[in-house]
Every structure is written in structure tokens, then in C-alpha cells.
């Protein structure tokens, strides 16, 4: 997703000059004539987010200092680059103390402005990722933590916001790694129960023998080995929400008890003399089509309809490619901070390759790929060589054109030189593996970490037959 820069200046000529430079740098530009208009645009929740503000300090209606002070009072964290006249050191110092990220002196040089914008965007990506991680750790996830530029995903999030206003059961379906638990936490965080417990249970990881005690509890002596009373997750989540991931893996007996909990609002721990009332918001999730599970007889039909009151289907990452570059930048900022590395982000070629990959593991896979890249890179930004082989191999189609789709930025040209360099490295790597193993393709493929059929296919494309 291309970053959007807001330019606030009462001088029409200066606005146009800045707009031309910003667009030449590859960003979207929006223009306003004064401070009040800038604040209105920054606070517009129904319009795309502003990633950076270029602010003139001297304006007639509300000057730059006034904008900075009001931004601080409203909790607006957009990085601000202020414009100042020569010899206005005091104004610059005051602006920086009021929260400005950087300053540029009029007339603004293109190179200086470009560096300032890049630094501001990197800083904002890191700050936003830190804020998001902090909110997750504090169990206060909200829908603003799920940044998206995808129209389809935006529609899903609007549905989720409606679901948050009620207490009806929600069923979230989607492939592994699309962020179903994050959505469940955001629904809870936007609900009236946000200050109460949110417990997450992966039903696929529960043993059939212990699942009922784990969820519904048991009394001491209820069965051989029950030496202590156990409080089940339903009782722990009383007043809050219980998220059941991979709910299709619940065994039949647990399905019956879950149905009773939903229908009557009570549970009966094993060995208990009477049922216990519980007030729990149920949110479930599945990687599979739940109706198919019902048809196969693996899941109760009556329970399915009780859980599927508010269905939400989360699209895979390949169906929301506009989000790939933004997610990649955020992950890069976070992991670079954790590793103590000063990275400038991702190269254009790297973003293009990430945008062209299909991501079978979705957001979780992208996150892991970026973490690995940040750890191994020796460059100042993530390069193509920092990506796993399967992404490089699939992203470069050796028989296709030299243009690769980069989400949010149209087509990025992969130069003849960059493609030639990649093919040469790939060819050398395979040739060395074959040489080390006396031409044995099976051993060479194992040493390269790929299937033998994949090695044979690449050898054909690279002319190594």
C-alpha cells in the first residue's frame, strides 16, 4: 500500500511544489490550505489513513504550532515534518518540543525532503507496531490493530464491529494463519465485556479423555485420578469471552455439553451435584468448511446452527494483496527493533516478490518469513537474497515477462540485471550441490532442501540438464 502524505500550506505555489516532489518519490499526496483543514483530515475515520504530515508553521487560520498542540491533545500520532524559514531556530525548537518529528527549511530541497519522509514513515511503522504489540499483551486488541487496505477485508471488519455490539455467538471461518484469533480478540475488545476475561482454547490440541474436564471442570473424586477439583475454562471465562479455535475437532460428548451451555447458559462439571450458571460469550473458529463437517457426520448439525448465528469468513492473504506490503513493513520494523538492527525497510524488488507470492500459510507465514529475513540479513534493507528459496523460485517465473505485481504500487520493473543475477546465483547453487554429490539428483535436492522433482524442473529452466 502506497503511503499517503498530507501537505498543509496556505501558499498554493508551495503546495504544488511539495505535491510534485511527494508524487515523484512514489507516494500519494493530499493538499489542504490550513491548520483546521489538516486536523479535520487527520481525524477523518471514514477516509484512508494519513501516514505523514508536512506542515507549514505560518498559516492564517491555525498555525503549525496550534496544529501540533491539538494533535497532542487528541492523541493523534501521525509523524509531522514542519516547514520553517531560514534563521527560525526558536520556532524549530518549539515545534520539536511540541511533537514534530523533523523539520525542513524553505526552499525545500528534494533530497532532504525525501530522506525526512522516509525516516518519518519508518519511525511511524515501528511506533505503530510497538503500540499494537503492547495492546495485544495487555489484552486490549481493537479493530484499529487490524490494518487493511483491502476493500473485501474492510467489509469483513465492519461486520465484526457489528458483531461486537451484541453477545450472540460468532463463527469465524478461514484458512490457517489469516488472523482468526486476532479478529476474535478485536470483537471482544470492542464489546461491553472488554474489561473481562478472554480465554483462547485450541480444540485440536486437547485429548479426547481430558477435553470435558478442561472445558467444563470436575469435582474431586469424580473419576479415578481426579485428586483435585478443576475449574473449567467456561467457569474461568464467566462474564467474559471464550474463543474455541478448531471447534470442529471437539469430540461428540463435548459437543453435547457445549450445546447445553449455549442453549441453557449452564454447565455441569463432572461429579457435580448440580449445574452451574455461566455467562460466557462464545466465539468459535475453524480452518475447514463447517457445513462439510456436518454433512460428513463429524459435527452436530444442531450445534453448528447455534454457533453459526453470526458467520464471518476471513479471506486469505492472496485475496487481499494490497495488505502484503504494509504488513511486511510493520513486521520488518518490529523484528528489526527486537534484533537491534537499523534497517531502512524492504527493497522494491523484495516487496514485488512478496506481493507476487500466494502465501499458503497466510499472515503467519509472512510474519515468519520477515522475521527470518531480518535475522539473517547483512544489508541495510531486506533484499531478495534474504527470502526463502521457495518464495524466490515461485516469484520469479523464468518464462514470463520481467514485471512483477507489487501490491498497492502496480507493476514494478524487475531489471534484466537483477533477474540475471538471481538466475546466476540459482544456477551456481544447484551446480555446486550436484558437483558435491557426484551428479546424484536425490542427494543434491536433499542438500538444497527441495523435492527431487523441483530440482529437475529448475535444472530444465536453467539449462542444467
NORFENRA-V358406 format. One record per residue. N is the residue number from 0. OMEGA is omega in radians with two decimals (none if undefined). BURIAL is # if it has 9 or more other ideal C-beta (glycine too) atoms within 8 Angstrom, else .. D_CENTER is the distance of its C-alpha to the mean C-alpha in whole Angstrom. Layout:
((N & OMEGA & BURIAL & D_CENTER) (N & OMEGA & BURIAL & D_CENTER))
This chain:
((0 & 3.14 & # & 13) (1 & -3.13 & . & 16) (2 & 3.14 & # & 16) (3 & -3.12 & # & 19) (4 & 3.09 & # & 22) (5 & -3.13 & # & 24) (6 & -3.14 & # & 28) (7 & -3.09 & # & 30) (8 & -3.13 & # & 34) (9 & 3.13 & . & 37) (10 & -3.06 & . & 38) (11 & -3.13 & . & 38) (12 & 3.13 & . & 39) (13 & 3.12 & # & 36) (14 & -3.10 & # & 34) (15 & 3.10 & . & 34) (16 & 3.13 & # & 35) (17 & 3.12 & # & 31) (18 & -3.13 & # & 30) (19 & 3.13 & . & 31) (20 & -3.11 & # & 30) (21 & 3.13 & # & 26) (22 & 3.11 & # & 26) (23 & 3.10 & . & 28) (24 & 3.11 & # & 25) (25 & -3.13 & . & 23) (26 & 2.94 & # & 21) (27 & 3.12 & . & 22) (28 & 2.99 & # & 24) (29 & -3.03 & # & 26) (30 & 2.98 & # & 29) (31 & -3.00 & # & 31) (32 & -3.09 & # & 34) (33 & -3.07 & # & 34) (34 & -3.14 & # & 32) (35 & 3.12 & . & 32) (36 & 3.11 & # & 31) (37 & 3.13 & # & 28) (38 & 3.11 & # & 27) (39 & -3.11 & . & 27) (40 & 3.13 & # & 25) (41 & -3.10 & # & 22) (42 & -3.11 & . & 23) (43 & -3.08 & . & 22) (44 & -3.08 & . & 19) (45 & -3.14 & . & 20) (46 & -3.13 & . & 20) (47 & -3.08 & . & 17) (48 & 3.02 & . & 16) (49 & -3.08 & # & 18) (50 & -3.14 & # & 17) (51 & 3.13 & # & 20) (52 & 2.98 & # & 24) (53 & -2.90 & # & 27) (54 & 3.03 & # & 30) (55 & -3.11 & # & 33) (56 & -3.09 & # & 35) (57 & 3.11 & . & 38) (58 & -2.99 & # & 38) (59 & -3.01 & . & 40) (60 & 3.08 & . & 39) (61 & -3.04 & # & 36) (62 & -3.08 & # & 36) (63 & 3.12 & # & 33) (64 & 3.10 & # & 34) (65 & 3.10 & # & 34) (66 & -3.13 & # & 30) (67 & -3.12 & # & 29) (68 & 3.13 & # & 31) (69 & 3.07 & # & 30) (70 & 3.13 & # & 26) (71 & -3.13 & # & 26) (72 & -3.12 & . & 28) (73 & 3.14 & . & 25) (74 & 3.11 & . & 23) (75 & -3.00 & # & 21) (76 & 3.12 & . & 19) (77 & 3.13 & # & 19) (78 & -3.06 & # & 21) (79 & 3.00 & # & 24) (80 & -3.08 & # & 27) (81 & 3.03 & # & 30) (82 & -3.13 & # & 33) (83 & 3.09 & # & 37) (84 & 3.07 & . & 40) (85 & 3.11 & . & 42) (86 & 3.11 & . & 43) (87 & -3.08 & # & 41) (88 & -3.11 & . & 40) (89 & 3.13 & . & 41) (90 & 3.13 & # & 38) (91 & 3.14 & # & 36) (92 & 3.14 & . & 36) (93 & -3.13 & # & 36) (94 & 3.14 & # & 33) (95 & 3.09 & # & 31) (96 & -3.13 & . & 32) (97 & 3.05 & # & 31) (98 & 3.10 & # & 27) (99 & -3.14 & # & 27) (100 & -3.07 & # & 25) (101 & 3.10 & # & 28) (102 & 3.02 & # & 31) (103 & -3.08 & # & 32) (104 & 3.08 & . & 36) (105 & -0.14 & # & 38) (106 & -2.99 & . & 38) (107 & 3.06 & # & 35) (108 & -3.07 & . & 35) (109 & -3.10 & . & 32) (110 & 3.14 & . & 31) (111 & -3.14 & # & 31) (112 & -3.13 & # & 29) (113 & 3.11 & # & 26) (114 & -3.12 & . & 26) (115 & 3.13 & # & 26) (116 & 3.14 & # & 23) (117 & 3.13 & # & 21) (118 & -3.14 & # & 21) (119 & -3.13 & # & 20) (120 & 3.10 & # & 17) (121 & 3.14 & # & 16) (122 & -3.13 & # & 17) (123 & 3.11 & # & 15) (124 & 3.12 & # & 12) (125 & -3.13 & # & 13) (126 & -3.12 & # & 15) (127 & 3.13 & # & 12) (128 & 3.08 & # & 10) (129 & 3.12 & # & 13) (130 & -3.13 & # & 13) (131 & 3.14 & # & 10) (132 & 3.12 & # & 11) (133 & 3.14 & . & 15) (134 & 3.10 & # & 14) (135 & -3.14 & # & 13) (136 & 3.13 & . & 16) (137 & 3.12 & . & 18) (138 & 3.13 & . & 17) (139 & -3.13 & . & 16) (140 & 3.09 & # & 13) (141 & -3.10 & # & 13) (142 & 3.10 & # & 12) (143 & 3.08 & . & 11) (144 & 3.13 & # & 8) (145 & -3.11 & # & 6) (146 & 3.12 & # & 7) (147 & 3.02 & # & 8) (148 & -3.10 & # & 11) (149 & 3.11 & # & 12) (150 & 3.14 & . & 15) (151 & -3.14 & # & 15) (152 & 3.08 & # & 12) (153 & 3.10 & # & 13) (154 & 3.12 & . & 16) (155 & -3.12 & # & 15) (156 & 3.08 & # & 13) (157 & 3.04 & . & 17) (158 & -3.13 & # & 18) (159 & 3.11 & # & 16) (160 & 3.07 & # & 18) (161 & 3.13 & . & 21) (162 & -3.09 & # & 21) (163 & -3.07 & # & 20) (164 & 3.13 & . & 24) (165 & 3.10 & . & 26) (166 & -3.10 & . & 26) (167 & 3.11 & . & 26) (168 & 3.12 & # & 25) (169 & 3.05 & # & 21) (170 & -3.13 & # & 21) (171 & 3.11 & # & 17) (172 & 3.14 & # & 17) (173 & -3.11 & # & 15) (174 & 3.09 & . & 15) (175 & 3.06 & . & 14) (176 & -3.12 & # & 10) (177 & 3.10 & # & 9) (178 & -3.11 & # & 8) (179 & 3.14 & # & 11) (180 & 3.10 & # & 12) (181 & 3.10 & # & 9) (182 & 3.11 & # & 11) (183 & 3.13 & # & 14) (184 & 3.12 & # & 14) (185 & 3.08 & # & 13) (186 & 3.11 & # & 16) (187 & -3.11 & # & 18) (188 & 3.13 & # & 17) (189 & -3.08 & # & 18) (190 & 3.09 & # & 21) (191 & -3.11 & . & 25) (192 & -2.99 & # & 24) (193 & 3.11 & # & 21) (194 & -3.11 & . & 24) (195 & -3.06 & . & 25) (196 & 2.94 & # & 24) (197 & -3.12 & # & 21) (198 & -3.13 & # & 21) (199 & -3.13 & . & 19) (200 & 3.04 & # & 22) (201 & -3.06 & . & 21) (202 & -3.13 & # & 24) (203 & -3.09 & . & 24) (204 & -3.12 & . & 25) (205 & 3.07 & # & 28) (206 & -3.11 & . & 31) (207 & -3.11 & . & 33) (208 & -3.02 & . & 36) (209 & -3.02 & . & 34) (210 & -3.09 & # & 31) (211 & 3.10 & # & 34) (212 & -3.11 & # & 35) (213 & -3.09 & # & 31) (214 & -2.98 & # & 30) (215 & 3.08 & # & 33) (216 & 3.05 & # & 35) (217 & 3.08 & # & 39) (218 & 3.07 & # & 42) (219 & -3.14 & # & 44) (220 & -3.12 & . & 46) (221 & 3.12 & # & 45) (222 & -3.14 & . & 45) (223 & -3.14 & . & 46) (224 & 3.14 & . & 44) (225 & -3.07 & # & 42) (226 & 3.13 & . & 44) (227 & 3.04 & . & 42) (228 & 3.11 & . & 40) (229 & 3.06 & # & 36) (230 & -3.12 & . & 34) (231 & -3.10 & # & 32) (232 & 3.10 & # & 28) (233 & 3.14 & # & 29) (234 & 3.12 & # & 32) (235 & -3.08 & # & 29) (236 & -3.10 & # & 27) (237 & -3.12 & # & 30) (238 & -3.11 & . & 29) (239 & -3.08 & # & 25) (240 & 3.09 & # & 23) (241 & -3.13 & # & 23) (242 & -3.13 & # & 20) (243 & 3.13 & # & 21) (244 & -3.07 & # & 19) (245 & -3.07 & # & 21) (246 & -3.14 & # & 24) (247 & -3.13 & # & 26) (248 & 3.07 & . & 27) (249 & 3.09 & # & 29) (250 & -3.05 & . & 32) (251 & -3.10 & . & 35) (252 & 3.12 & . & 36) (253 & 3.09 & # & 33) (254 & 3.13 & # & 32) (255 & -3.13 & # & 36) (256 & 3.10 & # & 35) (257 & 3.11 & # & 32) (258 & 3.13 & # & 33) (259 & 3.13 & # & 36) (260 & 3.13 & # & 33) (261 & -3.03 & # & 32) (262 & -3.01 & . & 35) (263 & 3.14 & . & 37) (264 & 3.12 & . & 35) (265 & 3.10 & # & 36) (266 & 3.11 & # & 36) (267 & 3.11 & # & 39) (268 & 3.13 & # & 39) (269 & 3.13 & # & 41) (270 & -3.13 & # & 44) (271 & -3.12 & # & 44) (272 & 3.11 & . & 47) (273 & -3.13 & . & 45) (274 & -3.11 & . & 42) (275 & 3.09 & # & 39) (276 & 3.10 & . & 37) (277 & 3.09 & # & 34) (278 & -3.03 & . & 31) (279 & 3.01 & # & 28) (280 & -3.10 & # & 25) (281 & 3.02 & # & 24) (282 & -3.12 & # & 21) (283 & -3.14 & # & 20) (284 & 3.13 & # & 18) (285 & 3.04 & # & 19) (286 & -3.06 & . & 18) (287 & 3.05 & . & 22) (288 & -3.03 & . & 23) (289 & 3.11 & # & 25) (290 & 3.08 & . & 28) (291 & 3.08 & . & 29) (292 & 3.11 & # & 29) (293 & -3.13 & # & 31) (294 & -3.14 & . & 34) (295 & 3.12 & . & 34) (296 & -3.11 & . & 35) (297 & -3.10 & . & 32) (298 & -3.09 & # & 31) (299 & -3.13 & # & 33) (300 & -3.12 & . & 34) (301 & 3.10 & . & 34) (302 & 3.13 & # & 32) (303 & -3.11 & # & 29) (304 & 3.05 & . & 30) (305 & -3.14 & # & 30) (306 & -2.99 & # & 26) (307 & 3.14 & # & 26) (308 & 3.13 & # & 27) (309 & -3.10 & # & 23) (310 & 3.09 & . & 22) (311 & 3.12 & # & 18) (312 & -3.07 & . & 17) (313 & -3.12 & # & 13) (314 & 3.07 & # & 13) (315 & -3.09 & # & 12) (316 & -3.13 & # & 10) (317 & 3.10 & . & 13) (318 & 3.12 & . & 14) (319 & -3.03 & # & 11) (320 & 3.12 & # & 12) (321 & -3.10 & # & 12) (322 & -2.99 & # & 8) (323 & -3.06 & # & 8) (324 & -3.14 & # & 10) (325 & 3.09 & # & 8) (326 & -3.13 & # & 5) (327 & 3.13 & # & 8) (328 & -3.13 & # & 10) (329 & 3.13 & # & 8) (330 & 3.13 & # & 8) (331 & 3.14 & # & 11) (332 & -3.11 & # & 12) (333 & -3.07 & # & 12) (334 & 3.08 & # & 13) (335 & 3.10 & # & 16) (336 & -3.14 & # & 17) (337 & -3.12 & . & 17) (338 & -3.13 & . & 19) (339 & 3.14 & . & 21) (340 & 3.10 & . & 21) (341 & -3.13 & . & 21) (342 & 3.13 & # & 19) (343 & -3.13 & . & 19) (344 & -3.10 & # & 16) (345 & 3.10 & # & 16) (346 & 3.14 & # & 19) (347 & 3.12 & . & 19) (348 & 3.13 & # & 21) (349 & 3.10 & # & 18) (350 & 3.12 & # & 15) (351 & 3.14 & # & 18) (352 & 3.11 & # & 18) (353 & -3.13 & # & 14) (354 & -3.10 & # & 14) (355 & -3.09 & # & 17) (356 & -3.05 & # & 16) (357 & 3.03 & . & 16) (358 & 3.10 & # & 13) (359 & 3.09 & . & 15) (360 & 3.03 & # & 13) (361 & -3.01 & # & 10) (362 & 3.14 & # & 6) (363 & 3.12 & # & 9) (364 & 3.11 & # & 11) (365 & 3.13 & # & 9) (366 & 3.14 & # & 8) (367 & 3.13 & # & 12) (368 & 3.14 & # & 13) (369 & 3.13 & # & 12) (370 & 3.11 & # & 13) (371 & -3.11 & # & 16) (372 & 3.13 & # & 17) (373 & -3.12 & # & 17) (374 & -3.00 & . & 19) (375 & -3.02 & . & 22) (376 & 3.03 & # & 22) (377 & -3.13 & . & 25) (378 & 3.12 & . & 24) (379 & 3.04 & . & 23) (380 & -3.12 & # & 20) (381 & -3.10 & # & 18) (382 & 3.12 & # & 20) (383 & -3.12 & # & 21) (384 & 3.14 & . & 23) (385 & -3.14 & # & 20) (386 & 3.08 & # & 18) (387 & -3.07 & . & 20) (388 & -3.06 & # & 23) (389 & 3.11 & . & 21) (390 & 3.12 & # & 19) (391 & -3.09 & # & 22) (392 & -3.11 & # & 24) (393 & -3.11 & # & 22) (394 & 3.08 & # & 21) (395 & 3.01 & # & 24) (396 & -2.98 & . & 27) (397 & -3.10 & . & 30) (398 & -3.06 & . & 32) (399 & 3.09 & . & 30) (400 & -3.05 & . & 30) (401 & 3.12 & # & 29) (402 & -3.13 & . & 26) (403 & -3.13 & # & 22) (404 & 3.04 & # & 20) (405 & -3.02 & # & 17) (406 & 3.09 & # & 15) (407 & -3.08 & # & 15) (408 & 3.11 & # & 18) (409 & -3.11 & . & 21) (410 & 3.07 & . & 23) (411 & -3.11 & # & 23) (412 & 2.99 & . & 26) (413 & -2.99 & # & 26) (414 & 3.08 & . & 29) (415 & -3.10 & . & 32) (416 & -3.12 & . & 32) (417 & 3.14 & # & 29) (418 & 3.12 & # & 29) (419 & 3.13 & . & 33) (420 & -3.13 & . & 31) (421 & -3.11 & # & 29) (422 & 3.13 & # & 31) (423 & 3.12 & . & 34) (424 & 3.14 & # & 32) (425 & -3.13 & # & 31) (426 & 3.14 & # & 34) (427 & -3.11 & . & 36) (428 & -3.14 & # & 33) (429 & -3.13 & # & 35) (430 & 3.13 & # & 38) (431 & 3.13 & . & 38) (432 & 3.12 & # & 37) (433 & 3.14 & # & 40) (434 & -3.12 & . & 42) (435 & -3.08 & . & 41) (436 & 3.03 & # & 42) (437 & 3.12 & . & 45) (438 & 3.13 & . & 43) (439 & -3.05 & . & 42) (440 & -3.12 & # & 39) (441 & 3.14 & . & 38) (442 & -3.14 & . & 38) (443 & -3.13 & # & 36) (444 & 3.11 & # & 33) (445 & 3.13 & . & 33) (446 & 3.13 & # & 33) (447 & 3.13 & # & 30) (448 & 3.12 & . & 28) (449 & 3.10 & # & 28) (450 & -3.14 & . & 31) (451 & -3.14 & # & 34) (452 & 3.10 & . & 34) (453 & 3.12 & # & 31) (454 & -3.14 & # & 33) (455 & 3.13 & # & 36) (456 & -3.14 & . & 34) (457 & 3.11 & # & 32) (458 & 3.12 & # & 36) (459 & -3.11 & # & 37) (460 & -3.08 & . & 35) (461 & 3.12 & # & 36) (462 & -3.12 & . & 39) (463 & -3.10 & # & 40) (464 & none & . & 42))
